[in-house]
Amino acid sequence: MNDPLSLSRLDLLRFLERVQQADLERTGRWIADEQRRERERRQGEAARSAPPDWLLELGLNRDSRPNRVHVGGCHMAGKRSRGVTRGDALRWLADGVPACTHCRPDTELGILD
């Protein structure tokens, strides 16, 4: 019979030990999973290419004029941005595409207003 009153103190401690061992094994699995995720995150960061130095934010369709020129990594650059060379950024600014007012690529490129 599994009446708790009929179990000895030693039996109860062994039961507790099994429960704690199961908890410890589960915690070990969680730690191993977290270490794997952290390793994958670091590998992903190492494999990621550096952001471009300059960004051109494109319009809604391929025939529309670009919206803005940004410094690479600007938080205001839209999803339709692509990396461009320094020369391209200068050319677009000279052609009248506005500079982002947050990252000021015109100032970074040495263009004076």
N, CA, C and O atoms as a GROMACS GRO file, in nm:
protein
  452
    1MET      N    1   0.084  -0.118   0.000
    1MET     CA    2   0.000   0.000   0.000
    1MET      C    3   0.089   0.124   0.000
    1MET      O    4   0.195   0.125   0.064
    2ASN      N    5   0.046   0.230  -0.072
    2ASN     CA    6   0.124   0.354  -0.081
    2ASN      C    7   0.073   0.460   0.016
    2ASN      O    8   0.067   0.578  -0.018
    3ASP      N    9   0.039   0.418   0.131
    3ASP     CA   10  -0.006   0.511   0.234
    3ASP      C   11   0.116   0.588   0.283
    3ASP      O   12   0.210   0.526   0.333
    4PRO      N   13   0.116   0.724   0.270
    4PRO     CA   14   0.233   0.801   0.313
    4PRO      C   15   0.272   0.777   0.458
    4PRO      O   16   0.388   0.791   0.494
    5LEU      N   17   0.177   0.741   0.538
    5LEU     CA   18   0.208   0.718   0.678
    5LEU      C   19   0.285   0.587   0.698
    5LEU      O   20   0.354   0.570   0.798
    6SER      N   21   0.271   0.494   0.601
    6SER     CA   22   0.340   0.366   0.615
    6SER      C   23   0.482   0.371   0.558
    6SER      O   24   0.559   0.277   0.579
    7LEU      N   25   0.518   0.481   0.485
    7LEU     CA   26   0.653   0.492   0.430
    7LEU      C   27   0.749   0.543   0.538
    7LEU      O   28   0.714   0.626   0.622
    8SER      N   29   0.868   0.492   0.533
    8SER     CA   30   0.968   0.537   0.631
    8SER      C   31   1.023   0.672   0.587
    8SER      O   32   1.006   0.714   0.472
    9ARG      N   33   1.087   0.736   0.678
    9ARG     CA   34   1.153   0.864   0.648
    9ARG      C   35   1.256   0.846   0.538
    9ARG      O   36   1.269   0.932   0.451
   10LEU      N   37   1.328   0.734   0.538
   10LEU     CA   38   1.427   0.705   0.436
   10LEU      C   39   1.360   0.690   0.299
   10LEU      O   40   1.413   0.739   0.200
   11ASP      N   41   1.247   0.624   0.292
   11ASP     CA   42   1.174   0.610   0.166
   11ASP      C   43   1.134   0.747   0.111
   11ASP      O   44   1.145   0.774  -0.009
   12LEU      N   45   1.086   0.832   0.200
   12LEU     CA   46   1.046   0.966   0.158
   12LEU      C   47   1.165   1.048   0.107
   12LEU      O   48   1.153   1.120   0.008
   13LEU      N   49   1.279   1.036   0.174
   13LEU     CA   50   1.398   1.108   0.129
   13LEU      C   51   1.447   1.056  -0.006
   13LEU      O   52   1.494   1.135  -0.089
   14ARG      N   53   1.436   0.925  -0.028
   14ARG     CA   54   1.476   0.870  -0.159
   14ARG      C   55   1.382   0.919  -0.269
   14ARG      O   56   1.425   0.947  -0.381
   15PHE      N   57   1.254   0.927  -0.237
   15PHE     CA   58   1.158   0.981  -0.333
   15PHE      C   59   1.193   1.126  -0.367
   15PHE      O   60   1.195   1.164  -0.484
   16LEU      N   61   1.222   1.205  -0.264
   16LEU     CA   62   1.261   1.344  -0.284
   16LEU      C   63   1.387   1.352  -0.370
   16LEU      O   64   1.397   1.439  -0.457
   17GLU      N   65   1.481   1.264  -0.346
   17GLU     CA   66   1.605   1.262  -0.424
   17GLU      C   67   1.575   1.237  -0.572
   17GLU      O   68   1.633   1.302  -0.659
   18ARG      N   69   1.483   1.142  -0.602
   18ARG     CA   70   1.448   1.113  -0.742
   18ARG      C   71   1.382   1.234  -0.808
   18ARG      O   72   1.411   1.266  -0.923
   19VAL      N   73   1.295   1.302  -0.735
   19VAL     CA   74   1.229   1.422  -0.789
   19VAL      C   75   1.332   1.530  -0.817
   19VAL      O   76   1.329   1.593  -0.922
   20GLN      N   77   1.423   1.552  -0.723
   20GLN     CA   78   1.524   1.655  -0.740
   20GLN      C   79   1.621   1.618  -0.853
   20GLN      O   80   1.665   1.706  -0.927
   21GLN      N   81   1.653   1.490  -0.867
   21GLN     CA   82   1.740   1.446  -0.975
   21GLN      C   83   1.674   1.474  -1.111
   21GLN      O   84   1.739   1.520  -1.204
   22ALA      N   85   1.544   1.446  -1.120
   22ALA     CA   86   1.470   1.476  -1.244
   22ALA      C   87   1.472   1.625  -1.272
   22ALA      O   88   1.489   1.667  -1.386
   23ASP      N   89   1.453   1.707  -1.167
   23ASP     CA   90   1.458   1.852  -1.184
   23ASP      C   91   1.597   1.896  -1.231
   23ASP      O   92   1.609   1.982  -1.318
   24LEU      N   93   1.700   1.839  -1.172
   24LEU     CA   94   1.837   1.873  -1.208
   24LEU      C   95   1.868   1.835  -1.353
   24LEU      O   96   1.933   1.911  -1.425
   25GLU      N   97   1.821   1.719  -1.396
   25GLU     CA   98   1.842   1.677  -1.535
   25GLU      C   99   1.769   1.770  -1.632
   25GLU      O  100   1.823   1.806  -1.737
   26ARG      N  101   1.647   1.810  -1.597
   26ARG     CA  102   1.572   1.903  -1.680
   26ARG      C  103   1.644   2.037  -1.688
   26ARG      O  104   1.655   2.096  -1.796
   27THR      N  105   1.694   2.086  -1.576
   27THR     CA  106   1.770   2.212  -1.574
   27THR      C  107   1.894   2.199  -1.660
   27THR      O  108   1.930   2.293  -1.730
   28GLY      N  109   1.961   2.085  -1.654
   28GLY     CA  110   2.078   2.061  -1.738
   28GLY      C  111   2.044   2.067  -1.886
   28GLY      O  112   2.121   2.120  -1.966
   29ARG      N  113   1.927   2.013  -1.924
   29ARG     CA  114   1.883   2.022  -2.065
   29ARG      C  115   1.856   2.166  -2.104
   29ARG      O  116   1.891   2.208  -2.214
   30TRP      N  117   1.794   2.243  -2.013
   30TRP     CA  118   1.768   2.383  -2.042
   30TRP      C  119   1.898   2.459  -2.062
   30TRP      O  120   1.909   2.542  -2.152
   31ILE      N  121   1.998   2.431  -1.978
   31ILE     CA  122   2.128   2.497  -1.990
   31ILE      C  123   2.192   2.460  -2.124
   31ILE      O  124   2.245   2.548  -2.193
   32ALA      N  125   2.189   2.333  -2.160
   32ALA     CA  126   2.248   2.289  -2.288
   32ALA      C  127   2.176   2.356  -2.405
   32ALA      O  128   2.241   2.398  -2.500
   33ASP      N  129   2.043   2.366  -2.400
   33ASP     CA  130   1.968   2.434  -2.506
   33ASP      C  131   2.006   2.580  -2.517
   33ASP      O  132   2.024   2.633  -2.626
   34GLU      N  133   2.019   2.646  -2.402
   34GLU     CA  134   2.055   2.788  -2.402
   34GLU      C  135   2.197   2.808  -2.454
   34GLU      O  136   2.223   2.904  -2.527
   35GLN      N  137   2.288   2.719  -2.418
   35GLN     CA  138   2.426   2.728  -2.470
   35GLN      C  139   2.427   2.711  -2.621
   35GLN      O  140   2.502   2.779  -2.691
   36ARG      N  141   2.345   2.620  -2.673
   36ARG     CA  142   2.336   2.598  -2.818
   36ARG      C  143   2.282   2.723  -2.886
   36ARG      O  144   2.336   2.766  -2.988
   37ARG      N  145   2.175   2.783  -2.831
   37ARG     CA  146   2.119   2.904  -2.890
   37ARG      C  147   2.220   3.018  -2.889
   37ARG      O  148   2.232   3.093  -2.986
   38GLU      N  149   2.291   3.032  -2.779
   38GLU     CA  150   2.392   3.139  -2.768
   38GLU      C  151   2.505   3.117  -2.869
   38GLU      O  152   2.550   3.212  -2.932
   39ARG      N  153   2.550   2.993  -2.886
   39ARG     CA  154   2.653   2.960  -2.984
   39ARG      C  155   2.604   2.992  -3.125
   39ARG      O  156   2.679   3.050  -3.205
   40GLU      N  157   2.481   2.956  -3.157
   40GLU     CA  158   2.424   2.985  -3.289
   40GLU      C  159   2.411   3.136  -3.311
   40GLU      O  160   2.435   3.184  -3.422
   41ARG      N  161   2.373   3.210  -3.206
   41ARG     CA  162   2.362   3.356  -3.218
   41ARG      C  163   2.497   3.419  -3.249
   41ARG      O  164   2.508   3.506  -3.336
   42ARG      N  165   2.602   3.373  -3.177
   42ARG     CA  166   2.736   3.426  -3.202
   42ARG      C  167   2.784   3.392  -3.342
   42ARG      O  168   2.846   3.475  -3.409
   43GLN      N  169   2.756   3.269  -3.388
   43GLN     CA  170   2.796   3.229  -3.523
   43GLN      C  171   2.723   3.313  -3.627
   43GLN      O  172   2.781   3.352  -3.728
   44GLY      N  173   2.595   3.341  -3.603
   44GLY     CA  174   2.518   3.425  -3.694
   44GLY      C  175   2.573   3.566  -3.702
   44GLY      O  176   2.581   3.624  -3.810
   45GLU      N  177   2.612   3.622  -3.587
   45GLU     CA  178   2.669   3.756  -3.586
   45GLU      C  179   2.802   3.759  -3.659
   45GLU      O  180   2.831   3.854  -3.732
   46ALA      N  181   2.883   3.655  -3.641
   46ALA     CA  182   3.013   3.650  -3.707
   46ALA      C  183   2.998   3.635  -3.858
   46ALA      O  184   3.079   3.687  -3.935
   47ALA      N  185   2.893   3.564  -3.902
   47ALA     CA  186   2.873   3.540  -4.045
   47ALA      C  187   2.804   3.658  -4.114
   47ALA      O  188   2.810   3.670  -4.236
   48ARG      N  189   2.741   3.744  -4.038
   48ARG     CA  190   2.669   3.858  -4.096
   48ARG      C  191   2.769   3.956  -4.157
   48ARG      O  192   2.870   3.990  -4.096
   49SER      N  193   2.738   4.000  -4.276
   49SER     CA  194   2.827   4.096  -4.341
   49SER      C  195   2.807   4.234  -4.279
   49SER      O  196   2.702   4.265  -4.222
   50ALA      N  197   2.909   4.315  -4.291
   50ALA     CA  198   2.903   4.450  -4.237
   50ALA      C  199   2.798   4.531  -4.313
   50ALA      O  200   2.782   4.512  -4.434
   51PRO      N  201   2.728   4.621  -4.245
   51PRO     CA  202   2.629   4.703  -4.316
   51PRO      C  203   2.700   4.795  -4.415
   51PRO      O  204   2.815   4.833  -4.394
   52PRO      N  205   2.631   4.832  -4.522
   52PRO     CA  206   2.692   4.923  -4.619
   52PRO      C  207   2.715   5.060  -4.557
   52PRO      O  208   2.648   5.097  -4.460
   53ASP      N  209   2.808   5.134  -4.612
   53ASP     CA  210   2.837   5.268  -4.560
   53ASP      C  211   2.727   5.367  -4.593
   53ASP      O  212   2.703   5.462  -4.518
   54TRP      N  213   2.659   5.346  -4.706
   54TRP     CA  214   2.556   5.439  -4.753
   54TRP      C  215   2.435   5.360  -4.800
   54TRP      O  216   2.448   5.250  -4.854
   55LEU      N  217   2.318   5.417  -4.779
   55LEU     CA  218   2.193   5.352  -4.819
   55LEU      C  219   2.112   5.445  -4.907
   55LEU      O  220   2.111   5.567  -4.887
   56LEU      N  221   2.044   5.387  -5.003
   56LEU     CA  222   1.950   5.460  -5.086
   56LEU      C  223   1.813   5.402  -5.060
   56LEU      O  224   1.789   5.283  -5.085
   57GLU      N  225   1.722   5.484  -5.009
   57GLU     CA  226   1.587   5.438  -4.981
   57GLU      C  227   1.505   5.455  -5.108
   57GLU      O  228   1.486   5.566  -5.158
   58LEU      N  229   1.456   5.343  -5.160
   58LEU     CA  230   1.386   5.344  -5.288
   58LEU      C  231   1.240   5.379  -5.270
   58LEU      O  232   1.184   5.370  -5.161
   59GLY      N  233   1.177   5.419  -5.382
   59GLY     CA  234   1.036   5.453  -5.382
   59GLY      C  235   0.949   5.328  -5.382
   59GLY      O  236   1.000   5.216  -5.368
   60LEU      N  237   0.819   5.348  -5.398
   60LEU     CA  238   0.725   5.237  -5.391
   60LEU      C  239   0.733   5.143  -5.512
   60LEU      O  240   0.702   5.025  -5.499
   61ASN      N  241   0.774   5.194  -5.626
   61ASN     CA  242   0.790   5.105  -5.742
   61ASN      C  243   0.923   5.134  -5.809
   61ASN      O  244   0.989   5.232  -5.777
   62ARG      N  245   0.960   5.049  -5.901
   62ARG     CA  246   1.095   5.061  -5.958
   62ARG      C  247   1.111   5.183  -6.048
   62ARG      O  248   1.224   5.223  -6.078
   63ASP      N  249   1.001   5.243  -6.091
   63ASP     CA  250   1.010   5.360  -6.178
   63ASP      C  251   1.013   5.492  -6.100
   63ASP      O  252   1.042   5.598  -6.157
   64SER      N  253   0.983   5.485  -5.971
   64SER     CA  254   0.981   5.610  -5.893
   64SER      C  255   1.122   5.646  -5.848
   64SER      O  256   1.212   5.563  -5.838
   65ARG      N  257   1.136   5.772  -5.820
   65ARG     CA  258   1.264   5.826  -5.774
   65ARG      C  259   1.291   5.780  -5.632
   65ARG      O  260   1.198   5.758  -5.555
   66PRO      N  261   1.420   5.763  -5.596
   66PRO     CA  262   1.452   5.728  -5.456
   66PRO      C  263   1.400   5.836  -5.361
   66PRO      O  264   1.389   5.953  -5.397
   67ASN      N  265   1.369   5.794  -5.239
   67ASN     CA  266   1.313   5.887  -5.139
   67ASN      C  267   1.419   5.961  -5.061
   67ASN      O  268   1.407   6.082  -5.039
   68ARG      N  269   1.524   5.891  -5.018
   68ARG     CA  270   1.625   5.950  -4.930
   68ARG      C  271   1.758   5.879  -4.948
   68ARG      O  272   1.765   5.764  -4.992
   69VAL      N  273   1.864   5.951  -4.911
   69VAL     CA  274   1.997   5.893  -4.897
   69VAL      C  275   2.025   5.888  -4.747
   69VAL      O  276   1.998   5.984  -4.675
   70HIS      N  277   2.079   5.775  -4.700
   70HIS     CA  278   2.107   5.756  -4.557
   70HIS      C  279   2.251   5.711  -4.536
   70HIS      O  280   2.314   5.657  -4.627
   71VAL      N  281   2.302   5.735  -4.418
   71VAL     CA  282   2.426   5.673  -4.374
   71VAL      C  283   2.392   5.528  -4.343
   71VAL      O  284   2.284   5.500  -4.290
   72GLY      N  285   2.481   5.435  -4.375
   72GLY     CA  286   2.455   5.293  -4.346
   72GLY      C  287   2.421   5.271  -4.200
   72GLY      O  288   2.486   5.327  -4.112
   73GLY      N  289   2.320   5.190  -4.174
   73GLY     CA  290   2.279   5.159  -4.038
   73GLY      C  291   2.183   5.261  -3.978
   73GLY      O  292   2.148   5.250  -3.861
   74CYS      N  293   2.139   5.360  -4.057
   74CYS     CA  294   2.045   5.460  -4.005
   74CYS      C  295   1.915   5.392  -3.964
   74CYS      O  296   1.860   5.311  -4.039
   75HIS      N  297   1.867   5.424  -3.845
   75HIS     CA  298   1.744   5.362  -3.795
   75HIS      C  299   1.620   5.411  -3.869
   75HIS      O  300   1.514   5.350  -3.857
   76MET      N  301   1.632   5.517  -3.944
   76MET     CA  302   1.518   5.571  -4.018
   76MET      C  303   1.508   5.517  -4.160
   76MET      O  304   1.410   5.543  -4.230
   77ALA      N  305   1.608   5.442  -4.204
   77ALA     CA  306   1.604   5.386  -4.340
   77ALA      C  307   1.491   5.286  -4.348
   77ALA      O  308   1.475   5.202  -4.259
   78GLY      N  309   1.413   5.293  -4.454
   78GLY     CA  310   1.300   5.203  -4.472
   78GLY      C  311   1.343   5.065  -4.518
   78GLY      O  312   1.461   5.040  -4.543
   79LYS      N  313   1.245   4.976  -4.528
   79LYS     CA  314   1.272   4.839  -4.570
   79LYS      C  315   1.313   4.830  -4.716
   79LYS      O  316   1.374   4.731  -4.758
   80ARG      N  317   1.281   4.931  -4.793
   80ARG     CA  318   1.316   4.930  -4.935
   80ARG      C  319   1.449   4.999  -4.961
   80ARG      O  320   1.467   5.063  -5.065
   81SER      N  321   1.541   4.989  -4.868
   81SER     CA  322   1.672   5.051  -4.883
   81SER      C  323   1.773   4.950  -4.934
   81SER      O  324   1.764   4.831  -4.905
   82ARG      N  325   1.869   5.000  -5.010
   82ARG     CA  326   1.978   4.913  -5.056
   82ARG      C  327   2.109   4.987  -5.041
   82ARG      O  328   2.113   5.110  -5.042
   83GLY      N  329   2.215   4.911  -5.026
   83GLY     CA  330   2.347   4.971  -5.010
   83GLY      C  331   2.396   5.030  -5.140
   83GLY      O  332   2.375   4.974  -5.248
   84VAL      N  333   2.463   5.144  -5.130
   84VAL     CA  334   2.524   5.208  -5.246
   84VAL      C  335   2.666   5.252  -5.210
   84VAL      O  336   2.701   5.259  -5.092
   85THR      N  337   2.744   5.281  -5.311
   85THR     CA  338   2.882   5.327  -5.289
   85THR      C  339   2.881   5.474  -5.250
   85THR      O  340   2.779   5.542  -5.262
   86ARG      N  341   2.992   5.521  -5.205
   86ARG     CA  342   3.007   5.663  -5.171
   86ARG      C  343   2.979   5.750  -5.294
   86ARG      O  344   2.910   5.851  -5.285
   87GLY      N  345   3.034   5.709  -5.407
   87GLY     CA  346   3.012   5.784  -5.530
   87GLY      C  347   2.866   5.792  -5.570
   87GLY      O  348   2.817   5.896  -5.612
   88ASP      N  349   2.795   5.679  -5.555
   88ASP     CA  350   2.652   5.678  -5.585
   88ASP      C  351   2.576   5.769  -5.490
   88ASP      O  352   2.486   5.842  -5.532
   89ALA      N  353   2.610   5.764  -5.362
   89ALA     CA  354   2.543   5.850  -5.264
   89ALA      C  355   2.564   5.997  -5.299
   89ALA      O  356   2.471   6.077  -5.293
   90LEU      N  357   2.687   6.032  -5.335
   90LEU     CA  358   2.715   6.170  -5.375
   90LEU      C  359   2.635   6.209  -5.499
   90LEU      O  360   2.579   6.318  -5.506
   91ARG      N  361   2.629   6.118  -5.595
   91ARG     CA  362   2.558   6.146  -5.720
   91ARG      C  363   2.408   6.166  -5.695
   91ARG      O  364   2.348   6.258  -5.750
   92TRP      N  365   2.348   6.079  -5.611
   92TRP     CA  366   2.205   6.093  -5.582
   92TRP      C  367   2.176   6.223  -5.507
   92TRP      O  368   2.076   6.288  -5.534
   93LEU      N  369   2.262   6.259  -5.416
   93LEU     CA  370   2.242   6.385  -5.344
   93LEU      C  371   2.255   6.504  -5.439
   93LEU      O  372   2.176   6.598  -5.432
   94ALA      N  373   2.354   6.499  -5.527
   94ALA     CA  374   2.372   6.607  -5.625
   94ALA      C  375   2.255   6.613  -5.722
   94ALA      O  376   2.223   6.719  -5.775
   95ASP      N  377   2.191   6.499  -5.745
   95ASP     CA  378   2.078   6.491  -5.837
   95ASP      C  379   1.946   6.532  -5.770
   95ASP      O  380   1.841   6.528  -5.833
   96GLY      N  381   1.951   6.572  -5.643
   96GLY     CA  382   1.834   6.625  -5.576
   96GLY      C  383   1.760   6.529  -5.483
   96GLY      O  384   1.658   6.567  -5.426
   97VAL      N  385   1.810   6.408  -5.466
   97VAL     CA  386   1.747   6.317  -5.370
   97VAL      C  387   1.779   6.370  -5.230
   97VAL      O  388   1.896   6.394  -5.199
   98PRO      N  389   1.678   6.390  -5.146
   98PRO     CA  390   1.704   6.449  -5.015
   98PRO      C  391   1.788   6.360  -4.924
   98PRO      O  392   1.784   6.237  -4.932
   99ALA      N  393   1.863   6.426  -4.839
   99ALA     CA  394   1.942   6.355  -4.736
   99ALA      C  395   1.852   6.332  -4.615
   99ALA      O  396   1.768   6.416  -4.583
  100CYS      N  397   1.869   6.220  -4.550
  100CYS     CA  398   1.795   6.192  -4.426
  100CYS      C  399   1.830   6.299  -4.323
  100CYS      O  400   1.946   6.335  -4.304
  101THR      N  401   1.726   6.350  -4.257
  101THR     CA  402   1.748   6.455  -4.158
  101THR      C  403   1.796   6.401  -4.024
  101THR      O  404   1.834   6.477  -3.935
  102HIS      N  405   1.794   6.269  -4.010
  102HIS     CA  406   1.839   6.209  -3.884
  102HIS      C  407   1.987   6.174  -3.889
  102HIS      O  408   2.062   6.207  -3.797
  103CYS      N  409   2.030   6.107  -3.995
  103CYS     CA  410   2.170   6.062  -4.000
  103CYS      C  411   2.260   6.156  -4.078
  103CYS      O  412   2.382   6.144  -4.071
  104ARG      N  413   2.203   6.250  -4.152
  104ARG     CA  414   2.276   6.355  -4.224
  104ARG      C  415   2.392   6.302  -4.311
  104ARG      O  416   2.508   6.333  -4.284
  105PRO      N  417   2.362   6.222  -4.414
  105PRO     CA  418   2.468   6.172  -4.500
  105PRO      C  419   2.539   6.284  -4.576
  105PRO      O  420   2.657   6.271  -4.610
  106ASP      N  421   2.469   6.395  -4.602
  106ASP     CA  422   2.533   6.506  -4.671
  106ASP      C  423   2.647   6.563  -4.588
  106ASP      O  424   2.751   6.600  -4.643
  107THR      N  425   2.627   6.570  -4.457
  107THR     CA  426   2.734   6.618  -4.369
  107THR      C  427   2.848   6.517  -4.362
  107THR      O  428   2.965   6.555  -4.366
  108GLU      N  429   2.813   6.389  -4.352
  108GLU     CA  430   2.915   6.282  -4.348
  108GLU      C  431   2.998   6.280  -4.477
  108GLU      O  432   3.117   6.251  -4.474
  109LEU      N  433   2.933   6.312  -4.589
  109LEU     CA  434   3.003   6.310  -4.717
  109LEU      C  435   3.076   6.442  -4.746
  109LEU      O  436   3.146   6.454  -4.846
  110GLY      N  437   3.058   6.539  -4.660
  110GLY     CA  438   3.130   6.667  -4.676
  110GLY      C  439   3.063   6.764  -4.770
  110GLY      O  440   3.127   6.857  -4.818
  111ILE      N  441   2.934   6.744  -4.796
  111ILE     CA  442   2.861   6.836  -4.882
  111ILE      C  443   2.806   6.948  -4.795
  111ILE      O  444   2.737   6.922  -4.696
  112LEU      N  445   2.835   7.073  -4.830
  112LEU     CA  446   2.787   7.185  -4.753
  112LEU      C  447   2.662   7.241  -4.818
  112LEU      O  448   2.656   7.254  -4.941
  113ASP      N  449   2.562   7.275  -4.736
  113ASP     CA  450   2.437   7.333  -4.790
  113ASP      C  451   2.458   7.476  -4.832
  113ASP      O  452   2.364   7.540  -4.879
   0.00000   0.00000   0.00000
